[in-house]
Amino acid sequence: MELILWRHAEAEPGGPELRDEARALTAKGRKQAARMGEWLDRQLPGSCRVLSSPAVRTVQTVEALGRKFKTHVSLAPDASAASVLEAAQWPQAAGAVLVVGHQPTLGQVASLLLAGQEQDWLLRKGAVLWIAQKQVGEQTLPYIKAALTADMAGK
């Protein structure tokens, strides 16, 4: 299985007059999402499952990919690392799963898979961390297949 974690692109600031889930992408965020969406579309297998938080900024981010996706409440801004892994069916699902979500959860998922404990690792806005698995002797070990920020994904 391969798990691709995509943090939503830059969004407008929150505030008392705007619910967190309703925050939309900024103009810069739309550009970040478009760049990363184009790069991901070239890299992802056609059979990749795509899952997104239902928050406006994550839906706008994943729409830039131009593929079918499903929203999951278990990927919302207050999600736990465990709920993200359960939605993605890590590690038993076949193929690749792209999860579009939020900080600090995505960083916690990455640290749990790669370091064995949940820590607050930072993924930049619009960035992708691609985690795959490799059989080493009796063990199946996760490794970083790719890590890319939106500004490195192209123009």
Protein Blocks (a to p, Z undefined) as FASTA:
>chain_A
ZZddddddddddddfklcfklpccdfklmmmmmmmmmmmmmmpcfklccdddfbfklmmm
mmmnopacdddfklgmkbcfklmmmmnopakbgcjdddddddfklmmmmmmmmnopacdd
dddehiacddddddehjbccdddfbdcdfklnoZZ
